[in-house]
Amino acid sequence: MIGFGFIILSICCVLCLYRVAKGPTPADRTVAIDILGIIVVGFCVLLSLKTGKDFYINVGLAWALLSFIGTIALSKFLEGRGFDE
Amino acid sequence: MKVIISNIFLLIGLIFNLLGCIGLVRLPDVYNRLQASTKCVTLGTCSILLSSMIYGGVLVGTKSFLCAIFILITAPTAAHALSRASHIAGIKLCKGSVCDKLEERKKNEEA
C-alpha cells in the first residue's frame, strides 16, 4: 500500500511540474509550486511510515513552513508588479 | 484493525491528491485551478497525516497532528493571497465566467 502511495504521489509531482513548465501566466506557476510544496509534505510522511524513522515528519513540518512563506512572498511580488497592458 | 483503518485513510488521501493534480492540469483558468487543487490537496494531505497518526506511536502522532493543523491553517491563507494578487495583477477570467464580484466592487468604489 505504501509503495502504491509513492507511485501516486510521484504522478502528482509530475503533473505539477508539467503545469510549472507550461503555465501561460506567472500566477499558474506560483499555484503549481504551492501545490507541489503540500504534496512533498505527504511524501515525507509516507517516507516516515516506510522507514519507521520519525525525523522525516520534522522535515515535512519545516517544508510546509517554508512553502507557505515562499508562496506569500511570490504573491506579494505579483501584486506589486502589475501586468497592465 | 489499526492497519486496515490506516490504509483506508491513506487510500482516501491518495485519491484526493491525484484528483486535485488532475484538476490543476485540466481546468482552463488560474482561479479554477487554484480552487480545485488547493481544496483537494489540503484534504488529501491531511488524510495521509491522519493515517500516520493512527498507525504511528505517540511521538509520531503528535508531530503529525501539529503538521495537519499547520497545513489546515496556512493553505487557505496562501490560496486567498494568491488569488487576490493575481486579480490585482490583471489576469483575465476564462471565457465562460459569469460573475466577478471584486471587479464590480472596484467599479462601485471608483464611481
N, CA and C atoms of all chains as a GROMACS GRO file, in nm:
protein
  588
    1MET      N    1   0.083  -0.121   0.000
    1MET     CA    2   0.000   0.000   0.000
    1MET      C    3   0.086   0.125   0.000
    2ILE      N    4   0.197   0.124   0.080
    2ILE     CA    5   0.280   0.244   0.086
    2ILE      C    6   0.359   0.262  -0.044
    3GLY      N    7   0.400   0.151  -0.107
    3GLY     CA    8   0.466   0.161  -0.237
    3GLY      C    9   0.374   0.218  -0.343
    4PHE      N   10   0.247   0.175  -0.340
    4PHE     CA   11   0.145   0.233  -0.429
    4PHE      C   12   0.132   0.383  -0.405
    5GLY      N   13   0.139   0.424  -0.278
    5GLY     CA   14   0.131   0.567  -0.245
    5GLY      C   15   0.247   0.645  -0.303
    6PHE      N   16   0.368   0.585  -0.299
    6PHE     CA   17   0.483   0.655  -0.360
    6PHE      C   18   0.460   0.676  -0.509
    7ILE      N   19   0.403   0.574  -0.576
    7ILE     CA   20   0.378   0.587  -0.721
    7ILE      C   21   0.278   0.699  -0.748
    8ILE      N   22   0.167   0.701  -0.671
    8ILE     CA   23   0.064   0.802  -0.694
    8ILE      C   24   0.118   0.942  -0.670
    9LEU      N   25   0.195   0.960  -0.559
    9LEU     CA   26   0.246   1.095  -0.530
    9LEU      C   27   0.351   1.138  -0.632
   10SER      N   28   0.425   1.042  -0.689
   10SER     CA   29   0.519   1.079  -0.795
   10SER      C   30   0.444   1.126  -0.919
   11ILE      N   31   0.330   1.060  -0.951
   11ILE     CA   32   0.250   1.107  -1.064
   11ILE      C   33   0.200   1.249  -1.038
   12CYS      N   34   0.156   1.276  -0.912
   12CYS     CA   35   0.109   1.411  -0.877
   12CYS      C   36   0.220   1.514  -0.895
   13CYS      N   37   0.343   1.479  -0.853
   13CYS     CA   38   0.454   1.574  -0.868
   13CYS      C   39   0.483   1.600  -1.015
   14VAL      N   40   0.472   1.496  -1.100
   14VAL     CA   41   0.497   1.516  -1.243
   14VAL      C   42   0.391   1.607  -1.304
   15LEU      N   43   0.264   1.590  -1.262
   15LEU     CA   44   0.158   1.677  -1.313
   15LEU      C   45   0.181   1.822  -1.272
   16CYS      N   46   0.224   1.844  -1.145
   16CYS     CA   47   0.254   1.981  -1.100
   16CYS      C   48   0.369   2.040  -1.179
   17LEU      N   49   0.472   1.960  -1.206
   17LEU     CA   50   0.587   2.012  -1.281
   17LEU      C   51   0.549   2.043  -1.425
   18TYR      N   52   0.453   1.965  -1.480
   18TYR     CA   53   0.403   1.997  -1.614
   18TYR      C   54   0.338   2.135  -1.614
   19ARG      N   55   0.259   2.165  -1.507
   19ARG     CA   56   0.194   2.296  -1.502
   19ARG      C   57   0.296   2.407  -1.480
   20VAL      N   58   0.402   2.380  -1.402
   20VAL     CA   59   0.508   2.479  -1.386
   20VAL      C   60   0.575   2.509  -1.519
   21ALA      N   61   0.598   2.404  -1.599
   21ALA     CA   62   0.669   2.426  -1.725
   21ALA      C   63   0.581   2.496  -1.828
   22LYS      N   64   0.450   2.464  -1.830
   22LYS     CA   65   0.366   2.509  -1.941
   22LYS      C   66   0.286   2.634  -1.908
   23GLY      N   67   0.254   2.657  -1.776
   23GLY     CA   68   0.160   2.760  -1.736
   23GLY      C   69   0.175   2.892  -1.810
   24PRO      N   70   0.066   2.946  -1.868
   24PRO     CA   71   0.081   3.066  -1.950
   24PRO      C   72   0.118   3.190  -1.870
   25THR      N   73   0.069   3.203  -1.748
   25THR     CA   74   0.096   3.324  -1.670
   25THR      C   75   0.183   3.288  -1.549
   26PRO      N   76   0.249   3.387  -1.487
   26PRO     CA   77   0.327   3.358  -1.365
   26PRO      C   78   0.242   3.308  -1.250
   27ALA      N   79   0.114   3.347  -1.243
   27ALA     CA   80   0.029   3.301  -1.134
   27ALA      C   81   0.007   3.151  -1.139
   28ASP      N   82  -0.006   3.095  -1.262
   28ASP     CA   83  -0.019   2.950  -1.276
   28ASP      C   84   0.101   2.878  -1.217
   29ARG      N   85   0.219   2.930  -1.245
   29ARG     CA   86   0.341   2.866  -1.195
   29ARG      C   87   0.346   2.874  -1.042
   30THR      N   88   0.302   2.989  -0.987
   30THR     CA   89   0.303   3.002  -0.841
   30THR      C   90   0.207   2.905  -0.776
   31VAL      N   91   0.086   2.888  -0.836
   31VAL     CA   92  -0.011   2.792  -0.784
   31VAL      C   93   0.048   2.652  -0.784
   32ALA      N   94   0.115   2.615  -0.894
   32ALA     CA   95   0.170   2.480  -0.904
   32ALA      C   96   0.281   2.458  -0.802
   33ILE      N   97   0.364   2.563  -0.776
   33ILE     CA   98   0.470   2.549  -0.675
   33ILE      C   99   0.410   2.529  -0.536
   34ASP      N  100   0.301   2.603  -0.508
   34ASP     CA  101   0.234   2.590  -0.378
   34ASP      C  102   0.182   2.448  -0.358
   35ILE      N  103   0.114   2.394  -0.462
   35ILE     CA  104   0.059   2.259  -0.452
   35ILE      C  105   0.171   2.156  -0.438
   36LEU      N  106   0.281   2.179  -0.511
   36LEU     CA  107   0.395   2.087  -0.503
   36LEU      C  108   0.451   2.082  -0.361
   37GLY      N  109   0.456   2.198  -0.293
   37GLY     CA  110   0.504   2.200  -0.155
   37GLY      C  111   0.418   2.119  -0.063
   38ILE      N  112   0.283   2.127  -0.081
   38ILE     CA  113   0.196   2.049   0.008
   38ILE      C  114   0.209   1.900  -0.021
   39ILE      N  115   0.229   1.864  -0.149
   39ILE     CA  116   0.241   1.721  -0.182
   39ILE      C  117   0.369   1.663  -0.124
   40VAL      N  118   0.477   1.744  -0.122
   40VAL     CA  119   0.605   1.694  -0.069
   40VAL      C  120   0.592   1.664   0.080
   41VAL      N  121   0.506   1.739   0.153
   41VAL     CA  122   0.482   1.707   0.294
   41VAL      C  123   0.423   1.566   0.307
   42GLY      N  124   0.325   1.533   0.221
   42GLY     CA  125   0.270   1.398   0.222
   42GLY      C  126   0.375   1.294   0.189
   43PHE      N  127   0.464   1.328   0.098
   43PHE     CA  128   0.573   1.237   0.061
   43PHE      C  129   0.663   1.208   0.181
   44CYS      N  130   0.696   1.314   0.259
   44CYS     CA  131   0.780   1.295   0.378
   44CYS      C  132   0.711   1.205   0.479
   45VAL      N  133   0.578   1.221   0.495
   45VAL     CA  134   0.505   1.138   0.591
   45VAL      C  135   0.506   0.992   0.547
   46LEU      N  136   0.489   0.969   0.415
   46LEU     CA  137   0.495   0.830   0.365
   46LEU      C  138   0.634   0.770   0.386
   47LEU      N  139   0.738   0.854   0.369
   47LEU     CA  140   0.874   0.807   0.392
   47LEU      C  141   0.895   0.767   0.536
   48SER      N  142   0.834   0.847   0.628
   48SER     CA  143   0.844   0.813   0.770
   48SER      C  144   0.771   0.683   0.801
   49LEU      N  145   0.654   0.660   0.737
   49LEU     CA  146   0.582   0.534   0.759
   49LEU      C  147   0.661   0.416   0.704
   50LYS      N  148   0.730   0.437   0.591
   50LYS     CA  149   0.802   0.327   0.527
   50LYS      C  150   0.924   0.286   0.606
   51THR      N  151   1.005   0.386   0.652
   51THR     CA  152   1.131   0.353   0.715
   51THR      C  153   1.120   0.339   0.866
   52GLY      N  154   1.011   0.392   0.929
   52GLY     CA  155   0.998   0.383   1.073
   52GLY      C  156   1.077   0.486   1.150
   53LYS      N  157   1.141   0.580   1.079
   53LYS     CA  158   1.215   0.686   1.148
   53LYS      C  159   1.127   0.811   1.153
   54ASP      N  160   1.126   0.879   1.272
   54ASP     CA  161   1.027   0.986   1.287
   54ASP      C  162   1.080   1.123   1.249
   55PHE      N  163   1.211   1.136   1.214
   55PHE     CA  164   1.257   1.272   1.184
   55PHE      C  165   1.211   1.320   1.048
   56TYR      N  166   1.159   1.229   0.964
   56TYR     CA  167   1.106   1.274   0.835
   56TYR      C  168   0.986   1.365   0.853
   57ILE      N  169   0.910   1.347   0.964
   57ILE     CA  170   0.795   1.434   0.988
   57ILE      C  171   0.842   1.574   1.024
   58ASN      N  172   0.958   1.585   1.093
   58ASN     CA  173   1.015   1.719   1.117
   58ASN      C  174   1.049   1.787   0.986
   59VAL      N  175   1.104   1.709   0.892
   59VAL     CA  176   1.136   1.764   0.759
   59VAL      C  177   1.009   1.816   0.693
   60GLY      N  178   0.899   1.738   0.706
   60GLY     CA  179   0.773   1.780   0.645
   60GLY      C  180   0.719   1.908   0.707
   61LEU      N  181   0.730   1.920   0.839
   61LEU     CA  182   0.682   2.040   0.908
   61LEU      C  183   0.758   2.164   0.862
   62ALA      N  184   0.893   2.152   0.854
   62ALA     CA  185   0.974   2.264   0.808
   62ALA      C  186   0.945   2.297   0.663
   63TRP      N  187   0.917   2.193   0.583
   63TRP     CA  188   0.888   2.215   0.441
   63TRP      C  189   0.757   2.290   0.423
   64ALA      N  190   0.656   2.256   0.507
   64ALA     CA  191   0.528   2.327   0.498
   64ALA      C  192   0.545   2.474   0.532
   65LEU      N  193   0.624   2.504   0.637
   65LEU     CA  194   0.650   2.642   0.676
   65LEU      C  195   0.717   2.720   0.564
   66LEU      N  196   0.824   2.660   0.505
   66LEU     CA  197   0.898   2.731   0.401
   66LEU      C  198   0.814   2.750   0.276
   67SER      N  199   0.729   2.651   0.244
   67SER     CA  200   0.644   2.662   0.126
   67SER      C  201   0.543   2.775   0.143
   68PHE      N  202   0.487   2.787   0.265
   68PHE     CA  203   0.390   2.894   0.292
   68PHE      C  204   0.456   3.032   0.278
   69ILE      N  205   0.576   3.047   0.337
   69ILE     CA  206   0.646   3.176   0.330
   69ILE      C  207   0.678   3.210   0.184
   70GLY      N  208   0.722   3.110   0.108
   70GLY     CA  209   0.756   3.134  -0.032
   70GLY      C  210   0.636   3.175  -0.114
   71THR      N  211   0.520   3.109  -0.089
   71THR     CA  212   0.400   3.145  -0.166
   71THR      C  213   0.354   3.286  -0.134
   72ILE      N  214   0.360   3.324  -0.005
   72ILE     CA  215   0.319   3.460   0.032
   72ILE      C  216   0.411   3.563  -0.032
   73ALA      N  217   0.543   3.534  -0.032
   73ALA     CA  218   0.637   3.629  -0.092
   73ALA      C  219   0.613   3.644  -0.242
   74LEU      N  220   0.589   3.530  -0.310
   74LEU     CA  221   0.565   3.536  -0.455
   74LEU      C  222   0.436   3.610  -0.487
   75SER      N  223   0.332   3.592  -0.401
   75SER     CA  224   0.206   3.661  -0.431
   75SER      C  225   0.220   3.810  -0.407
   76LYS      N  226   0.300   3.850  -0.306
   76LYS     CA  227   0.324   3.994  -0.287
   76LYS      C  228   0.399   4.052  -0.405
   77PHE      N  229   0.494   3.974  -0.458
   77PHE     CA  230   0.569   4.019  -0.576
   77PHE      C  231   0.478   4.036  -0.696
   78LEU      N  232   0.385   3.940  -0.716
   78LEU     CA  233   0.290   3.951  -0.827
   78LEU      C  234   0.201   4.073  -0.812
   79GLU      N  235   0.159   4.100  -0.688
   79GLU     CA  236   0.065   4.209  -0.663
   79GLU      C  237   0.128   4.344  -0.692
   80GLY      N  238   0.256   4.359  -0.658
   80GLY     CA  239   0.321   4.488  -0.677
   80GLY      C  240   0.369   4.512  -0.818
   81ARG      N  241   0.372   4.407  -0.902
   81ARG     CA  242   0.437   4.423  -1.030
   81ARG      C  243   0.345   4.485  -1.134
   82GLY      N  244   0.218   4.435  -1.140
   82GLY     CA  245   0.123   4.498  -1.230
   82GLY      C  246   0.141   4.460  -1.375
   83PHE      N  247   0.053   4.374  -1.428
   83PHE     CA  248   0.066   4.330  -1.566
   83PHE      C  249  -0.029   4.405  -1.657
   84ASP      N  250  -0.055   4.533  -1.631
   84ASP     CA  251  -0.148   4.607  -1.716
   84ASP      C  252  -0.087   4.630  -1.853
   85GLU      N  253  -0.176   4.621  -1.954
   85GLU     CA  254  -0.121   4.647  -2.086
   85GLU      C  255  -0.158   4.787  -2.134
   86MET      N  256  -0.651  -0.441   1.277
   86MET     CA  257  -0.759  -0.343   1.271
   86MET      C  258  -0.703  -0.202   1.248
   87LYS      N  259  -0.596  -0.170   1.329
   87LYS     CA  260  -0.533  -0.038   1.315
   87LYS      C  261  -0.475  -0.021   1.174
   88VAL      N  262  -0.415  -0.129   1.123
   88VAL     CA  263  -0.353  -0.122   0.991
   88VAL      C  264  -0.458  -0.101   0.883
   89ILE      N  265  -0.576  -0.168   0.899
   89ILE     CA  266  -0.680  -0.155   0.797
   89ILE      C  267  -0.734  -0.012   0.794
   90ILE      N  268  -0.762   0.046   0.912
   90ILE     CA  269  -0.815   0.184   0.915
   90ILE      C  270  -0.712   0.282   0.859
   91SER      N  271  -0.585   0.261   0.896
   91SER     CA  272  -0.479   0.348   0.847
   91SER      C  273  -0.468   0.341   0.694
   92ASN      N  274  -0.479   0.218   0.639
   92ASN     CA  275  -0.471   0.204   0.494
   92ASN      C  276  -0.590   0.268   0.424
   93ILE      N  277  -0.708   0.262   0.487
   93ILE     CA  278  -0.826   0.325   0.425
   93ILE      C  279  -0.806   0.477   0.417
   94PHE      N  280  -0.756   0.538   0.527
   94PHE     CA  281  -0.734   0.683   0.523
   94PHE      C  282  -0.625   0.718   0.422
   95LEU      N  283  -0.522   0.632   0.413
   95LEU     CA  284  -0.415   0.657   0.316
   95LEU      C  285  -0.469   0.654   0.174
   96LEU      N  286  -0.558   0.557   0.146
   96LEU     CA  287  -0.615   0.546   0.011
   96LEU      C  288  -0.701   0.668  -0.023
   97ILE      N  289  -0.782   0.714   0.076
   97ILE     CA  290  -0.864   0.834   0.053
   97ILE      C  291  -0.775   0.954   0.020
   98GLY      N  292  -0.666   0.970   0.098
   98GLY     CA  293  -0.576   1.082   0.076
   98GLY      C  294  -0.511   1.077  -0.060
   99LEU      N  295  -0.470   0.957  -0.104
   99LEU     CA  296  -0.403   0.947  -0.234
   99LEU      C  297  -0.500   0.979  -0.347
  100ILE      N  298  -0.627   0.931  -0.334
  100ILE     CA  299  -0.725   0.960  -0.440
  100ILE      C  300  -0.750   1.110  -0.449
  101PHE      N  301  -0.764   1.178  -0.333
  101PHE     CA  302  -0.789   1.323  -0.337
  101PHE      C  303  -0.670   1.397  -0.396
  102ASN      N  304  -0.547   1.355  -0.359
  102ASN     CA  305  -0.429   1.422  -0.416
  102ASN      C  306  -0.425   1.408  -0.567
  103LEU      N  307  -0.453   1.286  -0.615
  103LEU     CA  308  -0.447   1.264  -0.760
  103LEU      C  309  -0.553   1.346  -0.832
  104LEU      N  310  -0.676   1.352  -0.776
  104LEU     CA  311  -0.782   1.430  -0.842
  104LEU      C  312  -0.749   1.578  -0.842
  105GLY      N  313  -0.689   1.627  -0.732
  105GLY     CA  314  -0.651   1.768  -0.728
  105GLY      C  315  -0.548   1.801  -0.833
  106CYS      N  316  -0.450   1.713  -0.853
  106CYS     CA  317  -0.347   1.742  -0.953
  106CYS      C  318  -0.401   1.731  -1.094
  107ILE      N  319  -0.497   1.638  -1.117
  107ILE     CA  320  -0.560   1.633  -1.249
  107ILE      C  321  -0.638   1.761  -1.275
  108GLY      N  322  -0.704   1.815  -1.170
  108GLY     CA  323  -0.773   1.943  -1.183
  108GLY      C  324  -0.676   2.056  -1.213
  109LEU      N  325  -0.557   2.050  -1.153
  109LEU     CA  326  -0.456   2.153  -1.180
  109LEU      C  327  -0.414   2.153  -1.326
  110VAL      N  328  -0.412   2.035  -1.390
  110VAL     CA  329  -0.370   2.031  -1.530
  110VAL      C  330  -0.487   2.062  -1.623
  111ARG      N  331  -0.608   2.016  -1.591
  111ARG     CA  332  -0.716   2.018  -1.689
  111ARG      C  333  -0.794   2.149  -1.695
  112LEU      N  334  -0.808   2.222  -1.584
  112LEU     CA  335  -0.903   2.335  -1.582
  112LEU      C  336  -0.846   2.456  -1.657
  113PRO      N  337  -0.933   2.549  -1.702
  113PRO     CA  338  -0.889   2.649  -1.802
  113PRO      C  339  -0.830   2.777  -1.746
  114ASP      N  340  -0.836   2.803  -1.614
  114ASP     CA  341  -0.816   2.938  -1.565
  114ASP      C  342  -0.732   2.932  -1.437
  115VAL      N  343  -0.668   3.044  -1.400
  115VAL     CA  344  -0.590   3.044  -1.276
  115VAL      C  345  -0.680   3.018  -1.156
  116TYR      N  346  -0.796   3.083  -1.154
  116TYR     CA  347  -0.883   3.077  -1.036
  116TYR      C  348  -0.945   2.938  -1.022
  117ASN      N  349  -0.987   2.878  -1.135
  117ASN     CA  350  -1.039   2.742  -1.130
  117ASN      C  351  -0.934   2.644  -1.082
  118ARG      N  352  -0.813   2.657  -1.137
  118ARG     CA  353  -0.705   2.568  -1.096
  118ARG      C  354  -0.676   2.583  -0.948
  119LEU      N  355  -0.678   2.708  -0.901
  119LEU     CA  356  -0.647   2.734  -0.760
  119LEU      C  357  -0.749   2.669  -0.669
  120GLN      N  358  -0.879   2.686  -0.701
  120GLN     CA  359  -0.978   2.632  -0.608
  120GLN      C  360  -0.981   2.480  -0.612
  121ALA      N  361  -0.967   2.420  -0.732
  121ALA     CA  362  -0.970   2.274  -0.738
  121ALA      C  363  -0.852   2.214  -0.662
  122SER      N  364  -0.731   2.261  -0.697
  122SER     CA  365  -0.613   2.193  -0.645
  122SER      C  366  -0.593   2.222  -0.496
  123THR      N  367  -0.620   2.345  -0.451
  123THR     CA  368  -0.593   2.374  -0.310
  123THR      C  369  -0.683   2.293  -0.217
  124LYS      N  370  -0.814   2.291  -0.247
  124LYS     CA  371  -0.904   2.218  -0.157
  124LYS      C  372  -0.874   2.069  -0.156
  125CYS      N  373  -0.859   2.010  -0.276
  125CYS     CA  374  -0.838   1.865  -0.282
  125CYS      C  375  -0.707   1.826  -0.219
  126VAL      N  376  -0.599   1.900  -0.246
  126VAL     CA  377  -0.468   1.858  -0.196
  126VAL      C  378  -0.458   1.880  -0.045
  127THR      N  379  -0.523   1.986   0.008
  127THR     CA  380  -0.522   2.006   0.152
  127THR      C  381  -0.592   1.890   0.224
  128LEU      N  382  -0.710   1.852   0.176
  128LEU     CA  383  -0.780   1.740   0.240
  128LEU      C  384  -0.703   1.610   0.225
  129GLY      N  385  -0.643   1.588   0.107
  129GLY     CA  386  -0.570   1.464   0.085
  129GLY      C  387  -0.450   1.451   0.174
  130THR      N  388  -0.372   1.560   0.188
  130THR     CA  389  -0.253   1.552   0.271
  130THR      C  390  -0.290   1.540   0.418
  131CYS      N  391  -0.400   1.607   0.461
  131CYS     CA  392  -0.442   1.590   0.600
  131CYS      C  393  -0.491   1.448   0.624
  132SER      N  394  -0.548   1.384   0.524
  132SER     CA  395  -0.590   1.244   0.542
  132SER      C  396  -0.470   1.152   0.553
  133ILE      N  397  -0.365   1.179   0.475
  133ILE     CA  398  -0.242   1.099   0.487
  133ILE      C  399  -0.181   1.117   0.626
  134LEU      N  400  -0.184   1.242   0.679
  134LEU     CA  401  -0.132   1.268   0.813
  134LEU      C  402  -0.216   1.200   0.919
  135LEU      N  403  -0.347   1.191   0.897
  135LEU     CA  404  -0.435   1.120   0.991
  135LEU      C  405  -0.404   0.971   0.992
  136SER      N  406  -0.372   0.918   0.873
  136SER     CA  407  -0.333   0.778   0.865
  136SER      C  408  -0.203   0.752   0.943
  137SER      N  409  -0.108   0.846   0.932
  137SER     CA  410   0.016   0.832   1.009
  137SER      C  411  -0.010   0.844   1.158
  138MET      N  412  -0.109   0.931   1.194
  138MET     CA  413  -0.145   0.949   1.335
  138MET      C  414  -0.203   0.822   1.394
  139ILE      N  415  -0.283   0.748   1.314
  139ILE     CA  416  -0.342   0.624   1.362
  139ILE      C  417  -0.237   0.514   1.370
  140TYR      N  418  -0.148   0.510   1.269
  140TYR     CA  419  -0.054   0.398   1.257
  140TYR      C  420   0.063   0.410   1.353
  141GLY      N  421   0.116   0.533   1.372
  141GLY     CA  422   0.238   0.550   1.449
  141GLY      C  423   0.212   0.557   1.599
  142GLY      N  424   0.320   0.582   1.675
  142GLY     CA  425   0.308   0.591   1.820
  142GLY      C  426   0.269   0.730   1.865
  143VAL      N  427   0.300   0.762   1.993
  143VAL     CA  428   0.259   0.891   2.049
  143VAL      C  429   0.339   1.005   1.988
  144LEU      N  430   0.471   0.988   1.974
  144LEU     CA  431   0.556   1.096   1.925
  144LEU      C  432   0.522   1.130   1.780
  145VAL      N  433   0.514   1.026   1.697
  145VAL     CA  434   0.480   1.047   1.556
  145VAL      C  435   0.340   1.105   1.542
  146GLY      N  436   0.248   1.058   1.629
  146GLY     CA  437   0.111   1.108   1.624
  146GLY      C  438   0.102   1.255   1.657
  147THR      N  439   0.178   1.298   1.761
  147THR     CA  440   0.175   1.440   1.798
  147THR      C  441   0.232   1.528   1.689
  148LYS      N  442   0.344   1.484   1.631
  148LYS     CA  443   0.404   1.563   1.523
  148LYS      C  444   0.312   1.570   1.402
  149SER      N  445   0.246   1.457   1.369
  149SER     CA  446   0.155   1.457   1.255
  149SER      C  447   0.037   1.548   1.280
  150PHE      N  448  -0.012   1.550   1.405
  150PHE     CA  449  -0.125   1.637   1.439
  150PHE      C  450  -0.086   1.784   1.422
  151LEU      N  451   0.034   1.820   1.470
  151LEU     CA  452   0.082   1.958   1.454
  151LEU      C  453   0.092   1.996   1.307
  152CYS      N  454   0.145   1.902   1.228
  152CYS     CA  455   0.164   1.929   1.085
  152CYS      C  456   0.029   1.946   1.016
  153ALA      N  457  -0.072   1.864   1.055
  153ALA     CA  458  -0.204   1.875   0.994
  153ALA      C  459  -0.270   2.007   1.029
  154ILE      N  460  -0.260   2.050   1.156
  154ILE     CA  461  -0.318   2.178   1.196
  154ILE      C  462  -0.251   2.292   1.119
  155PHE      N  463  -0.118   2.282   1.106
  155PHE     CA  464  -0.046   2.388   1.036
  155PHE      C  465  -0.089   2.398   0.890
  156ILE      N  466  -0.103   2.282   0.823
  156ILE     CA  467  -0.145   2.285   0.682
  156ILE      C  468  -0.287   2.336   0.670
  157LEU      N  469  -0.375   2.296   0.763
  157LEU     CA  470  -0.515   2.343   0.756
  157LEU      C  471  -0.524   2.493   0.776
  158ILE      N  472  -0.430   2.554   0.853
  158ILE     CA  473  -0.434   2.700   0.869
  158ILE      C  474  -0.372   2.769   0.749
  159THR      N  475  -0.255   2.722   0.702
  159THR     CA  476  -0.180   2.802   0.606
  159THR      C  477  -0.224   2.786   0.461
  160ALA      N  478  -0.275   2.670   0.420
  160ALA     CA  479  -0.305   2.650   0.277
  160ALA      C  480  -0.418   2.743   0.228
  161PRO      N  481  -0.531   2.760   0.301
  161PRO     CA  482  -0.633   2.855   0.253
  161PRO      C  483  -0.584   2.999   0.255
  162THR      N  484  -0.497   3.034   0.353
  162THR     CA  485  -0.443   3.170   0.357
  162THR      C  486  -0.359   3.199   0.234
  163ALA      N  487  -0.273   3.104   0.198
  163ALA     CA  488  -0.188   3.123   0.081
  163ALA      C  489  -0.272   3.131  -0.046
  164ALA      N  490  -0.378   3.048  -0.055
  164ALA     CA  491  -0.462   3.049  -0.175
  164ALA      C  492  -0.536   3.181  -0.188
  165HIS      N  493  -0.584   3.235  -0.074
  165HIS     CA  494  -0.655   3.363  -0.078
  165HIS      C  495  -0.563   3.476  -0.122
  166ALA      N  496  -0.440   3.479  -0.065
  166ALA     CA  497  -0.346   3.584  -0.103
  166ALA      C  498  -0.309   3.575  -0.250
  167LEU      N  499  -0.295   3.452  -0.298
  167LEU     CA  500  -0.254   3.431  -0.436
  167LEU      C  501  -0.363   3.471  -0.534
  168SER      N  502  -0.490   3.437  -0.501
  168SER     CA  503  -0.597   3.472  -0.595
  168SER      C  504  -0.617   3.622  -0.598
  169ARG      N  505  -0.606   3.688  -0.482
  169ARG     CA  506  -0.622   3.833  -0.479
  169ARG      C  507  -0.508   3.900  -0.557
  170ALA      N  508  -0.386   3.848  -0.540
  170ALA     CA  509  -0.272   3.906  -0.611
  170ALA      C  510  -0.287   3.889  -0.761
  171SER      N  511  -0.336   3.772  -0.805
  171SER     CA  512  -0.346   3.753  -0.950
  171SER      C  513  -0.460   3.836  -1.008
  172HIS      N  514  -0.565   3.864  -0.928
  172HIS     CA  515  -0.670   3.954  -0.977
  172HIS      C  516  -0.618   4.096  -0.988
  173ILE      N  517  -0.538   4.139  -0.889
  173ILE     CA  518  -0.484   4.275  -0.894
  173ILE      C  519  -0.382   4.287  -1.008
  174ALA      N  520  -0.308   4.180  -1.034
  174ALA     CA  521  -0.209   4.184  -1.140
  174ALA      C  522  -0.271   4.186  -1.278
  175GLY      N  523  -0.404   4.172  -1.288
  175GLY     CA  524  -0.470   4.192  -1.416
  175GLY      C  525  -0.485   4.068  -1.499
  176ILE      N  526  -0.483   3.949  -1.437
  176ILE     CA  527  -0.502   3.826  -1.514
  176ILE      C  528  -0.651   3.806  -1.537
  177LYS      N  529  -0.689   3.783  -1.664
  177LYS     CA  530  -0.830   3.776  -1.701
  177LYS      C  531  -0.894   3.644  -1.656
  178LEU      N  532  -1.027   3.648  -1.636
  178LEU     CA  533  -1.102   3.525  -1.612
  178LEU      C  534  -1.122   3.453  -1.744
  179CYS      N  535  -1.160   3.324  -1.739
  179CYS     CA  536  -1.178   3.249  -1.863
  179CYS      C  537  -1.310   3.289  -1.927
  180LYS      N  538  -1.337   3.237  -2.048
  180LYS     CA  539  -1.447   3.283  -2.130
  180LYS      C  540  -1.584   3.262  -2.066
  181GLY      N  541  -1.608   3.148  -2.005
  181GLY     CA  542  -1.742   3.116  -1.957
  181GLY      C  543  -1.777   3.171  -1.821
  182SER      N  544  -1.694   3.263  -1.765
  182SER     CA  545  -1.721   3.311  -1.630
  182SER      C  546  -1.845   3.400  -1.629
  183VAL      N  547  -1.924   3.388  -1.521
  183VAL     CA  548  -2.049   3.464  -1.516
  183VAL      C  549  -2.047   3.572  -1.410
  184CYS      N  550  -1.951   3.573  -1.318
  184CYS     CA  551  -1.964   3.660  -1.202
  184CYS      C  552  -1.824   3.703  -1.156
  185ASP      N  553  -1.804   3.835  -1.134
  185ASP     CA  554  -1.676   3.884  -1.084
  185ASP      C  555  -1.704   3.994  -0.982
  186LYS      N  556  -1.721   3.954  -0.857
  186LYS     CA  557  -1.764   4.050  -0.754
  186LYS      C  558  -1.657   4.153  -0.723
  187LEU      N  559  -1.529   4.115  -0.728
  187LEU     CA  560  -1.422   4.209  -0.693
  187LEU      C  561  -1.414   4.322  -0.794
  188GLU      N  562  -1.433   4.288  -0.924
  188GLU     CA  563  -1.432   4.390  -1.029
  188GLU      C  564  -1.548   4.488  -1.010
  189GLU      N  565  -1.669   4.433  -0.977
  189GLU     CA  566  -1.786   4.519  -0.954
  189GLU      C  567  -1.762   4.612  -0.836
  190ARG      N  568  -1.697   4.558  -0.731
  190ARG     CA  569  -1.673   4.641  -0.614
  190ARG      C  570  -1.574   4.753  -0.645
  191LYS      N  571  -1.472   4.722  -0.725
  191LYS     CA  572  -1.377   4.826  -0.764
  191LYS      C  573  -1.446   4.936  -0.843
  192LYS      N  574  -1.538   4.897  -0.936
  192LYS     CA  575  -1.608   4.998  -1.017
  192LYS      C  576  -1.698   5.084  -0.928
  193ASN      N  577  -1.765   5.021  -0.831
  193ASN     CA  578  -1.852   5.097  -0.740
  193ASN      C  579  -1.772   5.196  -0.656
  194GLU      N  580  -1.649   5.154  -0.615
  194GLU     CA  581  -1.570   5.246  -0.533
  194GLU      C  582  -1.518   5.363  -0.615
  195GLU      N  583  -1.490   5.337  -0.744
  195GLU     CA  584  -1.443   5.447  -0.829
  195GLU      C  585  -1.554   5.546  -0.858
  196ALA      N  586  -1.676   5.495  -0.875
  196ALA     CA  587  -1.788   5.581  -0.913
  196ALA      C  588  -1.840   5.663  -0.794
   0.00000   0.00000   0.00000
